[in-house]
Amino acid sequence: MKRVFLAGACAAALTLFAVPASAQQAPGCVADPLAAGCAPLLIDVLQVQNNDVSATVFINGQTIVVTPDPTNGGPNEVTATAITALATGIGNNLTAQSQGATAIQGTATQELNGNVTAFSTVVTTAPVPGVITTATSAFGNTAQAEACCGGMVVGFNQTVSAGGFAITADSWVSTVQGLGTLSMSSTASANVVGASATNGPITLGAAQSNGATVNSWSRGEACCNTGSITVGSTAAANAVTTSSQTATVYAGVTQVNTGFVSSTSDHSTNSGRVITSATQATGNSATLFNQWGYTDLRGTQQNQNGIRAEGYLTANNYVDAATAGATGQANSAIVSSRGSDALIDLDQYNGFGGGVEVIAQFNAASSSGGVGLATATAAGNSITGYVCTSCGQDQVKIEGYTTQVNDANVTAFTVMGAGTSGTLVGQATAVGNTANFIAQRGSQ
């Protein structure tokens, strides 16, 4: 018996999808989908949400006693073997997809003036021997563009205003003995832009501004389990991500955050085999992954409010491994390019009010000699550029033209309390500014 509950709320959603017939395309469109006469998928969108959006899931997993006809035997106890809870709240959402030699072109503006919340709660009073899964997500504005073979030239302008508004994802799970596997995730983000392309170029402009508070919580209590327990949470003010193959990528980003961002993962259990509590909080992030094409990232990232990440783990006994991890960053940029060159031209600034505080707390024991790990990592500004050769190339290069200024405190705390254990590892890293540029020869 499986109980599956899903809840979703979205104030404004728009999906654009194009699959062109070959007769509609000029002969040169496959080679150059952005050329004149190639019938692109055009975007010209304005979305404004001026009120609150909320999605809630509540599941009470109980034992039900079924009493059949006396001729069919005595009473039987029936419980759920697996539970899934999905809760998603979105202020504004835009999705544009194209296939064939159809390019995506245009701009979209999204504005949120309100709260977005997503809640999921699972409470069991009976054993659940399978998997309990919760996925709780709250987004202010989201925009995604996906092109296969046609490429894109797109611009997104996203704003979440201040005014005391909040983007909140909150999940809670409480179980009794007899649990198989637990997987919890909570994600909260004010502005999200994603672009992906195969066999076509990406030219992307993204301007993101957030003034709301962004909170993500994952909290769990379990008695005993036979599989794994994973409790995770992620919070970000502004995020831009691209993923591409055989593509040339040009991305220009302007990200400004003035809202407080916090993420917390907290799990307590009596006993378990493999247990993980992990969390991440970020002010602004830009991440580009590309294979077999030039990659170019330019722009600015500014954070003016606090970033806090907290990961807690408590276990009376774990068998194999237990981990408490927390990561916090005011500004983050990652460019990864395989098989071609890359360039990063980016300015990062973390202001006086943008203190970064990260806490990882571990309190557990292992009578079987398991491995315990607690790690906290905090950074004001972080840039990573990576290029790698492929398919017999002689060389690739990466260029970096960056400025990093951090005017705020950056702290990382790791606290470990353990009884009988095998190996214990504790690590805390705090850095104001970090930039790494790597070029290496691949294995093929």
C-alpha positions in Angstrom: 0.0 0.0 0.0 1.5 3.3 -1.0 0.3 6.7 -0.2 1.4 9.6 -2.4 0.4 13.2 -1.8 1.4 16.1 -4.0 0.6 19.8 -3.5 1.5 22.6 -5.9 0.7 26.3 -6.0 1.8 28.7 -8.7 0.4 32.1 -9.2 1.5 32.7 -12.8 2.8 29.9 -15.0 3.5 30.0 -18.7 4.9 27.2 -20.9 6.0 27.7 -24.5 6.8 24.7 -26.6 7.8 24.5 -30.3 8.5 21.6 -32.6 8.9 23.0 -36.1 8.1 21.1 -39.2 11.0 20.9 -41.6 9.0 22.7 -44.3 8.9 25.8 -42.0 12.6 26.1 -41.9 15.0 27.7 -44.4 17.6 25.3 -45.8 20.4 26.9 -43.7 18.6 26.8 -40.4 20.1 23.6 -39.2 23.6 25.1 -39.7 22.6 28.5 -38.4 19.3 28.4 -36.5 19.6 32.1 -35.5 19.7 33.3 -39.1 16.9 35.3 -40.7 13.9 33.3 -41.8 14.4 30.5 -39.3 11.1 30.9 -37.5 12.3 31.3 -33.9 10.3 30.7 -30.8 9.7 34.3 -29.6 9.4 35.3 -26.0 7.9 38.6 -24.8 6.5 38.0 -21.3 5.6 40.1 -18.3 4.5 38.4 -15.1 3.6 40.2 -11.9 2.4 38.5 -8.7 1.1 40.9 -6.0 -0.1 38.5 -3.4 0.9 35.4 -1.4 1.3 31.8 -2.7 1.3 28.7 -0.5 1.4 24.9 -0.9 0.9 22.5 2.1 1.1 18.7 2.4 0.3 16.9 5.7 0.4 13.1 5.9 -0.4 11.0 9.0 0.8 7.5 8.5 -1.2 5.3 10.9 -2.0 1.6 11.3 -5.5 0.7 10.0 -7.1 -2.4 11.4 -9.2 -4.2 8.8 -11.8 -6.8 10.1 -13.0 -9.0 7.2 -15.9 -11.4 7.2 -15.3 -14.1 9.8 -15.0 -16.8 7.1 -11.9 -14.9 5.7 -9.9 -14.9 9.0 -9.3 -12.5 11.8 -8.4 -8.8 11.8 -5.4 -7.5 9.7 -3.2 -4.5 10.3 -2.6 -2.4 7.2 0.2 0.3 7.0 1.8 2.3 4.3 4.9 0.7 2.8 6.2 3.9 1.3 5.2 7.6 1.6 6.0 10.5 -0.8 5.2 14.2 0.0 5.8 16.9 -2.6 5.0 20.5 -1.9 5.9 23.3 -4.4 5.1 27.0 -4.3 6.0 29.4 -7.1 5.3 33.1 -7.5 6.0 33.3 -11.3 7.1 30.5 -13.6 8.1 30.6 -17.3 9.3 27.6 -19.4 10.3 27.8 -23.0 11.3 24.6 -24.9 12.2 24.1 -28.5 13.2 21.1 -30.6 14.8 20.8 -34.1 16.4 23.8 -35.6 14.2 26.3 -33.8 15.9 29.0 -31.8 14.5 30.7 -28.7 14.6 34.5 -28.7 13.2 37.2 -26.6 12.9 38.6 -23.1 10.9 38.0 -19.9 10.2 40.2 -16.9 9.0 38.6 -13.6 8.1 40.6 -10.5 6.9 39.2 -7.1 5.4 41.4 -4.3 4.3 38.8 -1.8 5.2 35.7 0.2 5.8 32.2 -1.2 5.6 29.3 1.2 5.8 25.5 0.9 5.2 23.2 3.8 5.3 19.4 4.1 4.7 17.3 7.2 4.9 13.5 7.6 4.2 11.9 10.9 4.0 8.1 11.2 2.7 6.0 14.1 3.3 2.7 12.3 6.4 1.2 10.6 7.2 2.2 7.1 9.6 -0.4 5.8 10.1 1.3 2.4 11.1 4.8 1.5 9.8 8.1 2.9 10.5 10.9 0.5 9.7 14.6 1.0 10.6 17.3 -1.5 9.6 20.9 -0.5 10.3 23.8 -2.8 9.5 27.5 -2.7 10.5 29.9 -5.5 9.8 33.5 -6.1 10.5 33.7 -9.8 11.7 30.9 -12.1 12.5 31.0 -15.8 13.9 28.1 -17.8 14.9 27.9 -21.5 15.7 24.6 -23.2 16.8 24.2 -26.8 17.9 21.1 -28.7 19.9 22.1 -31.8 18.4 25.6 -32.2 20.3 27.7 -29.6 18.9 30.8 -27.9 19.3 34.5 -27.3 17.3 35.3 -24.2 17.1 37.9 -21.4 15.5 37.5 -18.0 14.8 40.3 -15.5 13.6 39.0 -12.1 12.7 41.0 -9.0 11.5 40.0 -5.6 10.7 43.1 -3.6 11.4 43.8 0.0 8.5 45.0 2.1 8.8 42.2 4.7 8.2 39.4 2.3 9.7 35.9 2.6 10.3 32.8 0.5 10.0 29.8 2.8 10.4 26.0 2.4 9.8 24.0 5.5 9.6 20.2 5.9 9.2 18.1 9.0 9.2 14.3 9.4 8.7 12.2 12.5 8.8 8.4 12.3 8.6 5.4 14.7 10.7 2.2 14.6 10.6 0.1 11.4 11.7 2.8 9.0 13.5 1.7 5.8 14.9 4.8 4.2 14.3 8.5 4.7 15.1 11.2 2.0 14.2 14.8 2.9 15.0 17.9 0.8 13.9 21.6 1.2 14.7 24.3 -1.4 14.0 28.0 -1.2 15.1 30.6 -3.8 13.9 34.0 -4.7 15.1 34.1 -8.3 16.1 31.2 -10.5 17.2 31.2 -14.2 18.2 28.1 -16.0 19.3 27.5 -19.6 20.3 24.3 -21.4 21.2 23.6 -25.0 22.6 20.8 -27.2 24.2 21.5 -30.5 23.3 25.2 -30.4 24.7 28.5 -28.9 23.5 30.1 -25.7 23.5 33.9 -25.3 22.0 34.7 -21.9 21.4 37.9 -20.0 20.1 37.7 -16.4 19.3 40.6 -14.1 18.2 39.4 -10.6 17.3 41.4 -7.5 16.0 40.1 -4.2 14.9 42.0 -1.1 13.0 39.2 0.6 14.0 36.9 3.4 14.8 33.4 2.1 14.4 30.5 4.5 14.8 26.7 4.1 14.3 24.1 6.8 14.5 20.3 6.9 13.9 18.7 10.3 13.5 15.1 11.1 13.1 12.7 14.0 13.4 8.9 13.6 13.6 6.0 15.9 15.4 3.3 14.0 16.0 2.6 10.3 17.5 -0.2 8.3 18.6 1.9 5.3 19.9 5.4 4.9 18.8 8.8 6.2 19.4 11.9 4.2 18.2 15.3 5.4 19.1 18.3 3.2 18.2 21.9 2.8 19.2 24.7 0.3 18.5 28.4 0.3 19.6 31.0 -2.3 18.6 34.5 -3.1 19.6 34.6 -6.8 20.8 31.7 -9.0 21.7 31.4 -12.7 22.6 28.0 -14.1 23.5 26.8 -17.6 24.1 23.3 -18.9 25.2 22.6 -22.4 26.9 20.3 -24.9 28.5 21.3 -28.3 27.6 24.9 -27.6 29.2 28.3 -27.4 28.0 30.0 -24.2 27.9 33.7 -23.4 26.3 34.6 -20.1 26.0 38.1 -18.6 24.7 38.3 -15.0 23.8 41.1 -12.7 22.8 39.8 -9.2 21.9 41.9 -6.2 20.7 40.5 -2.9 19.6 42.6 0.1 17.6 39.9 1.9 18.7 37.6 4.7 19.3 34.0 3.6 19.2 31.0 5.9 19.2 27.2 5.6 18.9 24.6 8.3 19.1 20.8 8.3 18.4 19.2 11.7 18.0 15.4 12.3 17.8 13.4 15.4 17.6 9.6 15.5 18.0 6.7 17.9 19.8 4.5 15.5 20.6 4.2 11.8 23.1 2.8 9.3 24.1 5.8 7.2 23.0 9.2 8.3 23.5 12.6 6.6 22.4 16.1 7.6 23.6 18.7 5.0 22.7 22.3 4.3 23.8 25.2 2.0 23.0 28.9 2.0 24.0 31.3 -0.8 23.4 34.9 -1.6 24.2 35.0 -5.4 25.3 32.1 -7.6 26.2 31.7 -11.2 27.1 28.2 -12.5 28.0 27.3 -16.1 28.7 23.8 -17.2 29.7 23.3 -20.8 31.2 20.5 -23.0 32.9 21.0 -26.3 32.3 24.7 -26.7 33.7 28.1 -25.6 32.3 29.4 -22.3 32.2 33.1 -21.3 30.8 34.5 -18.0 30.7 38.2 -17.3 28.9 40.5 -14.8 28.6 41.5 -11.1 27.4 40.0 -7.9 26.5 42.1 -4.8 25.3 40.8 -1.4 24.3 43.2 1.3 22.7 40.9 4.0 23.5 38.0 6.2 24.0 34.4 5.0 23.5 31.6 7.6 23.8 27.8 7.2 23.3 25.3 10.0 23.6 21.6 9.9 22.8 19.5 13.0 23.0 15.7 13.6 22.2 13.8 16.7 22.3 10.0 16.8 22.5 7.6 19.8 24.1 5.0 17.5 25.1 4.8 13.8 26.4 1.7 12.1 28.5 2.8 9.1 28.8 6.6 8.8 27.3 9.8 10.0 27.8 13.3 8.5 26.9 16.9 9.5 27.8 19.4 6.8 27.1 23.1 6.3 28.2 25.5 3.6 27.6 29.3 3.3 28.6 31.8 0.6 27.7 35.4 -0.1 28.7 35.3 -3.8 29.6 32.2 -5.8 30.6 31.7 -9.5 31.6 28.4 -11.1 32.6 27.9 -14.8 33.4 24.4 -16.0 34.4 23.8 -19.7 35.5 20.6 -21.2 37.2 20.6 -24.5 37.4 24.3 -25.1 38.6 27.6 -23.6 36.7 29.7 -21.0 36.7 33.3 -19.7 35.5 34.8 -16.4 35.1 38.6 -16.1 33.3 39.1 -12.8 33.2 41.6 -9.9 32.0 40.3 -6.5 31.2 42.5 -3.5 30.0 41.4 -0.1 28.9 44.4 1.9 29.2 45.3 5.6 25.8 43.7 6.4 26.6 40.5 4.5 28.1 38.4 7.3 28.4 34.7 6.6 28.0 32.3 9.5 28.2 28.5 9.1 27.6 26.0 11.9 28.0 22.2 11.7 27.2 20.3 14.9 27.7 16.6 15.4 26.6 14.6 18.4 26.6 10.9 17.8 28.2 7.5 18.7 28.9 4.3 16.9 29.2 1.0 18.8 30.3 -0.7 15.5 33.3 1.7 14.9 31.7 3.8 12.1 33.0 7.0 10.6 31.8 10.4 11.8 32.3 13.6 9.9 31.4 17.3 10.6 32.4 20.0 8.2 31.6 23.8 8.0 32.7 25.9 5.1 32.1 29.7 4.8 33.2 32.2 2.1 32.5 35.8 1.3 33.3 35.6 -2.4 34.2 32.5 -4.3 35.2 32.0 -8.0 36.2 28.7 -9.6 37.2 28.3 -13.2 38.0 24.9 -14.7 38.9 23.8 -18.2 40.0 20.4 -19.4 41.3 19.1 -22.8 39.4 16.3 -24.6 39.8 14.0 -27.6 43.5 14.5 -28.2 43.6 18.3 -27.9 47.0 19.9 -27.2 45.8 22.6 -24.9 43.0 24.7 -23.5 43.1 27.9 -21.6 41.1 29.9 -19.0 41.2 33.6 -18.6 40.2 35.4 -15.4 39.6 39.1 -14.9 38.0 39.4 -11.5 37.6 41.7 -8.5 36.6 40.4 -5.1 35.8 42.7 -2.1 34.6 41.4 1.2 33.6 43.9 4.0 31.8 41.5 6.3 32.7 38.9 8.9 33.0 35.3 7.7 32.9 32.5 10.3 32.7 28.7 10.3 32.1 26.6 13.4 32.4 22.9 13.8 31.3 21.2 17.0 31.7 17.5 17.6 30.5 15.5 20.6 30.9 11.7 20.3 30.8 8.6 22.5 32.2 5.3 21.3 33.2 5.7 17.7 35.7 4.6 15.1 37.0 7.5 13.1 36.1 11.1 13.7 36.9 14.0 11.4 36.1 17.6 12.1 36.8 20.5 9.7 36.1 24.2 9.6 37.1 26.6 6.8 36.4 30.3 6.6 37.8 32.6 3.8 37.0 36.1 2.8 37.8 35.8 -0.9 38.9 32.8 -2.9 39.5 32.4 -6.6 40.8 29.2 -8.3 41.5 28.9 -12.0 42.5 25.4 -13.2 43.5 24.1 -16.7 44.5 20.5 -17.1 44.9 17.8 -19.7 42.1 15.2 -19.8 42.5 11.5 -19.9 41.2 11.2 -23.5 
